[in-house]
């Protein structure tokens, strides 16, 4: 798990080190309580890495650690730590360690987005697209996605390219245009974005914005699947199940469909049942 300390975080922590042993957790906790934003953020991330990222909020409600994570993220956010604020917003959005409050999440994301932080712009765009914590507004969604992707030198712009492509496919905020969708999705996929790769496979499979090519569809689904993307795994499993773009192979189909189920994609269970491979 990447903790994600910025250079300024590292400098801030190093300036507070002295000749005493600083590897002990108590030192980090002490620095956090003294108001060192970098220490609060690092402590929250260390605690999270120890318990692992969990999918379901109910798990957090039963565990004493997540509220501590929320506490440290909140302290770092109050000290203007932007990365901590991004993670804090995610906890409000999903109700992790705190009562779910999506309008509050949008507020936190907006502050970061207006400061030009691409990942926050992408998430804010998705909130507008789905009407999550804010009135649904496809124009606002595409505006924030575009702002993120225009900052091509920043991490996270492949995500916004994926979302813009998705907007062109579905006609969200823009006129539906499969050719433009394919162009944006290709930019995302070419940078190794597993979601962009999955959708490029879908475009090749259906001939959206490009000549239909089932073999290339399988190639892109495989790239996505091998990165652990549950949608890529599901579609790749189905290609093997149906023998489309690849020789039919039920064992390989089951392998990828089970991978998708393990990632929480329950639609794959239906296909496994059809094959008599579930449970």
N, C-alpha and C positions, 0 to 999 in steps of 0.2 A: 504494500500500500504506500503510495507517495504522500508524504506529509505536506509537501508544498511550501516549505519555508522560502521566503523571498530573500534576496541579498540584504535588504534592510532589516529583516527579521534576524538574520544571522549576525549582523553587526550589532543590533540592539542587545542581543543575548550575550555576545562576546564581551561587550563593554561592561557587563555586570558580573563577569567571571573574575575571580581572584585566585589566589593560590590554593584555596580550599578545594576539596573534592567536589566537583559539580555534577557528577554523573548520577547522584542520588536523586530520586523523585522529589524528596522534600525540598531540595533547592529550587526546583522548577515551580513547585507549589508556592513556595515563599515568594518567588519573583512574581508569580501571577497575582497573589494577594496584595503585593505592593503596587500593583497597577501596571506592570509591564505587559503591554498588549501582545507582543510576540510570545511571551511565556504563556499567557492565557490561551492563545490560539494553539500553540504547540501542545500544551497539556490536553486540550480538548481533542486534538487529533490523535495524540498518543492513546488516550482513553478509548477513543473510537476504534483505533486499530487493534486494540486488545480484545474487544468484544466482537469486532467484525461489523460490516455494514449489513443491517437487517432490512428485509423487505416490508415486514408488516408492523404497523404502529403498536398493535396490541402487545407485541413482545417487549417493547420499550416500557410500556405501562407497568410491567411486572418486574422490571429490573431497576435497581437503585443507581446504576451508573449513568444512564442517559441524562437525568436532570443535572448531574454534575457537568456533563458535556455542554448542555444548554447554558448553564451558569457561566462557564469559562468563555464560551463563544459570545455571550452577551457582554461580558466585561471587555473583551477584546474589541467588540463592535463599538462600544461606548468610547473606546480610545481611538476610534477611527481606523480600525484594521479592516480593510476592504474584503480580504479573503474570508475572514471570520464572519463578516456581515453576509457574504454570499451563502456560507454554510448555515448561518442562523436563519436566513430567509427560507432555506430549504426545509428546516425543521418546523417553521411555522406553516409552510405550505403542506407538509405531509403529516403534521401532528406528531412529531418525534420528540419526546421529552417535554412537550408543552401542548396545551390545547390547540387544535388546528385553527389557524386564523389566516385564511388566504388573502384577505385584504391587507393584513399586516405584512404578509410575505411580498405582495405586490409593491407596497410602500418601500420596503427594503431593497427590492430588486430595482425599482425605479431610481432610487438615489444613486445606486451604482451605475445603472445604465446611462443616466444623465452625465455621469463622470467619464463616460466613454469606455466602460469595461465590457468587452464583447460577450463573455459568457452570460452576464446579467442581461444584456440586450436580447440575447437569444431566448432566455427563459421568459423575459417580460413579453417578448413577441408571442411565445407559445401560450402565455396566460391570456393575452388578448385574443388569440385564435380560438381558444377553447372557452372563453368567458369565465376563467377561473380567478375569482377574487376581484374581477373587474368586468364591466359590461363588454360583451363580445364585440370586437371591432376588427374586421379583417384588414382594413386600411392601416390601422395602427400596428397590427401584427407585421405586415410586410414592411412597414416603415422601420420598425426596430430590427427586423431580420436584415434589412438592407444596410442599416448603420453598422451592424456587427460585421457583415461580410466585406464592407468597404475598408475595414481595418485589417487588411490582409496580413499584416505583419504580426498580429496578435494571436495567441493561442485561442482556439475555440471557433475560428471563423469557418472551419469546415462544417461545423454544426449548423451555422446560419445558412451556409450554402445549401445544405440538405433541406432546411426548412423552406427556403425560397423555392427550391425545386418542387417541394411538396405543394406549396401554395399555387404554383403554376399548373400542376397536375389537377388539383381540385378546384381551381378558380377562386381561391381565397384571397380577396383583396386585389386581385388582378384578373384579367381575362384568362381563361384556361388556354394553355399553350403547351402542348406536349414537347415541341422542339426546344423551347426555352427551358422547360422543366428538365429535359435530358442534359442540356448544357450545364445547368447549375448543379445537378446531381453528379455529373461527371467531374466537376471541380472538387466536389466533396469526396467522391469515391477515389479519385486519383491521389488524394492526400491520405488515404488509408482509413477514412471514416467508415466504420462497419455499417452504419445506417445508410450512407450514400451508396455503398457497394450493394446492399440488399435492394435498394430501389432501382439501381441501374440494372440489376438482374431482372427485376420486374419489368422494366422498360423493354429490355431485349426480348423477354418472354412474350410480351403482348404487342410489340411493335409500336410503342409509345415514343414518338420523336426520333425513332431510328428503325432501320429495317429489322424485321423480326428474325431472331437468331437464337434458337434454343440452346445451342452449344455455348455461346457466349453468356447466355443467361445463367447456365450452370457454373461457368467460370467465376462470375461475379457473386453468385450465391455462395460458392465455396469459400471465396475470400472473406466474405462476411461471416460465414459459419465458423471458419477456423479462428476468428477473433472472438468467438463466444456470443455472437449476436443470435438471439433466439428466433428472430424472423428469418434470418438467413439460413439457420439450421432447419427450420420448418419447411421452407421452400425447397431447400436442397434435398431433404428427406422425401418430399413429394415428387421431385424429379426422378429420384431413384425408384420410388414406388410405381410411378407411371411409365418409366422408361422414356422420358422426354428430354432430349438433349444429352442423354447418357444411357448406356445399357441398363436395362431393368435389373435391380439387385435388391431384393427384399431385406436381406441382412443389413446392407448399408443404409437402406431407408430407415429401418428400425433404429439403427445406431444414431442417426441424426435426429430423428423424431424424439427419441428419448433424451437426447441432449437438449432439445428445445423445451421439453417438459421440465427437465431439471432446472432450466432457467425461468420457470414459472409460466410458460406459455401453454395454457391448458387446451387450446384448440388442437394441439398435436395429439392429445389423448384420443380424440375422435378417430384420427387416422390410424393410430395403433390398434384401436378396437376393431376397425375395419379389417385390419390385417390379422386379427386374432392374437395380438401381442400385448394386450393390456387386460388385467394388471400383469 
